[in-house]
């Protein structure tokens, strides 16, 4: 697991705080899978991550709209693709009867995507915002 670290800071307080929470919840999901905790709890965490991701993406997109960020359309596209991936993971987990390996295998995908997305796409939001200040 790779926790949130300062080098992933975008420089926009709301976005950074939400990213930290996202990483914390993803870490809990991974730990729950590793400890083979109850399928219901893992299902609940997956649901939370899905809801939180949607809220975070909506907040991030609203912020980009507010500052006139030129990369908004590309960000929306990336966000929609990730939400689709999360939905697929939830569906695989349900259809597998709560197989913990689904969580273990998908956790790397989630963290890798989030780390990559923050490092490349989201950091540009902060850079653009600083030019507007």
C-alpha positions as a Python dict, from the first residue, in 0.01 Angstrom:
ca = {
    (1, 'X'): (0, 0, 0),
    (2, 'X'): (114, 349, -74),
    (3, 'X'): (-34, 605, 164),
    (4, 'X'): (-96, 966, 71),
    (5, 'X'): (223, 1167, 101),
    (6, 'X'): (305, 1538, 69),
    (7, 'X'): (453, 1487, -278),
    (8, 'X'): (96, 1410, -391),
    (9, 'X'): (-21, 1754, -275),
    (10, 'X'): (-204, 1947, -543),
    (11, 'X'): (-180, 2271, -346),
    (12, 'X'): (-557, 2316, -318),
    (13, 'X'): (-669, 2247, 41),
    (14, 'X'): (-1010, 2095, -36),
    (15, 'X'): (-870, 1861, -301),
    (16, 'X'): (-571, 1758, -87),
    (17, 'X'): (-792, 1683, 216),
    (18, 'X'): (-1027, 1473, 7),
    (19, 'X'): (-736, 1284, -148),
    (20, 'X'): (-603, 1206, 202),
    (21, 'X'): (-943, 1069, 306),
    (22, 'X'): (-961, 866, -15),
    (23, 'X'): (-625, 703, 56),
    (24, 'X'): (-726, 631, 418),
    (25, 'X'): (-1044, 454, 305),
    (26, 'X'): (-863, 261, 33),
    (27, 'X'): (-610, 152, 298),
    (28, 'X'): (-895, 33, 524),
    (29, 'X'): (-1044, -162, 236),
    (30, 'X'): (-710, -328, 167),
    (31, 'X'): (-657, -409, 536),
    (32, 'X'): (-1008, -553, 568),
    (33, 'X'): (-938, -780, 273),
    (34, 'X'): (-600, -880, 409),
    (35, 'X'): (-749, -963, 750),
    (36, 'X'): (-1035, -1150, 583),
    (37, 'X'): (-1294, -942, 763),
    (38, 'X'): (-1666, -980, 708),
    (39, 'X'): (-1787, -957, 350),
    (40, 'X'): (-2059, -715, 467),
    (41, 'X'): (-1801, -475, 606),
    (42, 'X'): (-1599, -488, 285),
    (43, 'X'): (-1916, -433, 82),
    (44, 'X'): (-1991, -132, 301),
    (45, 'X'): (-1640, 8, 248),
    (46, 'X'): (-1672, -40, -128),
    (47, 'X'): (-2002, 147, -121),
    (48, 'X'): (-1846, 428, 80),
    (49, 'X'): (-1553, 454, -160),
    (50, 'X'): (-1791, 473, -454),
    (51, 'X'): (-2001, 748, -290),
    (52, 'X'): (-1695, 939, -171),
    (53, 'X'): (-1528, 917, -510),
    (54, 'X'): (-1837, 1060, -679),
    (55, 'X'): (-1852, 1346, -426),
    (56, 'X'): (-1481, 1418, -459),
    (57, 'X'): (-1493, 1418, -838),
    (58, 'X'): (-1798, 1648, -835),
    (59, 'X'): (-1621, 1888, -594),
    (60, 'X'): (-1302, 1879, -799),
    (61, 'X'): (-1492, 1940, -1123),
    (62, 'X'): (-1685, 2230, -966),
    (63, 'X'): (-1354, 2383, -854),
    (64, 'X'): (-1206, 2344, -1203),
    (65, 'X'): (-1517, 2507, -1351),
    (66, 'X'): (-1489, 2793, -1101),
    (67, 'X'): (-1127, 2872, -1193),
    (68, 'X'): (-1181, 2819, -1566),
    (69, 'X'): (-946, 2522, -1584),
    (70, 'X'): (-887, 2428, -1950),
    (71, 'X'): (-843, 2056, -1877),
    (72, 'X'): (-1190, 2009, -1728),
    (73, 'X'): (-1328, 1794, -2011),
    (74, 'X'): (-1034, 1552, -1997),
    (75, 'X'): (-1065, 1532, -1618),
    (76, 'X'): (-1438, 1455, -1642),
    (77, 'X'): (-1360, 1178, -1890),
    (78, 'X'): (-1093, 1027, -1661),
    (79, 'X'): (-1326, 1052, -1361),
    (80, 'X'): (-1610, 877, -1546),
    (81, 'X'): (-1375, 596, -1651),
    (82, 'X'): (-1259, 547, -1293),
    (83, 'X'): (-1615, 541, -1158),
    (84, 'X'): (-1691, 271, -1415),
    (85, 'X'): (-1389, 72, -1290),
    (86, 'X'): (-1509, 103, -931),
    (87, 'X'): (-1856, -16, -1033),
    (88, 'X'): (-1698, -316, -1206),
    (89, 'X'): (-1501, -401, -891),
    (90, 'X'): (-1819, -380, -680),
    (91, 'X'): (-2003, -604, -925),
    (92, 'X'): (-1717, -858, -934),
    (93, 'X'): (-1714, -862, -554),
    (94, 'X'): (-2090, -926, -539),
    (95, 'X'): (-2095, -1192, -812),
    (96, 'X'): (-1795, -1371, -659),
    (97, 'X'): (-1991, -1413, -338),
    (98, 'X'): (-1765, -1175, -149),
    (99, 'X'): (-1435, -1325, -264),
    (100, 'X'): (-1162, -1131, -87),
    (101, 'X'): (-916, -1191, -370),
    (102, 'X'): (-1125, -956, -582),
    (103, 'X'): (-1049, -681, -329),
    (104, 'X'): (-684, -773, -297),
    (105, 'X'): (-636, -774, -675),
    (106, 'X'): (-829, -456, -738),
    (107, 'X'): (-671, -257, -456),
    (108, 'X'): (-348, -213, -650),
    (109, 'X'): (-547, -94, -949),
    (110, 'X'): (-730, 163, -734),
    (111, 'X'): (-416, 299, -564),
    (112, 'X'): (-211, 297, -885),
    (113, 'X'): (-482, 486, -1072),
    (114, 'X'): (-530, 739, -794),
    (115, 'X'): (-156, 798, -749),
    (116, 'X'): (-102, 833, -1124),
    (117, 'X'): (-405, 1059, -1168),
    (118, 'X'): (-305, 1290, -882),
    (119, 'X'): (60, 1300, -993),
    (120, 'X'): (-20, 1389, -1352),
    (121, 'X'): (-368, 1534, -1398),
    (122, 'X'): (-460, 1681, -1058),
    (123, 'X'): (-127, 1852, -996),
    (124, 'X'): (-194, 2057, -1310),
    (125, 'X'): (-509, 2196, -1145),
    (126, 'X'): (-299, 2332, -859),
    (127, 'X'): (-42, 2475, -1101),
    (128, 'X'): (-315, 2646, -1300),
    (129, 'X'): (-482, 2778, -983),
    (130, 'X'): (-153, 2936, -872),
    (131, 'X'): (-132, 3129, -1201),
    (132, 'X'): (-477, 3274, -1125),
    (133, 'X'): (-385, 3389, -773),
}
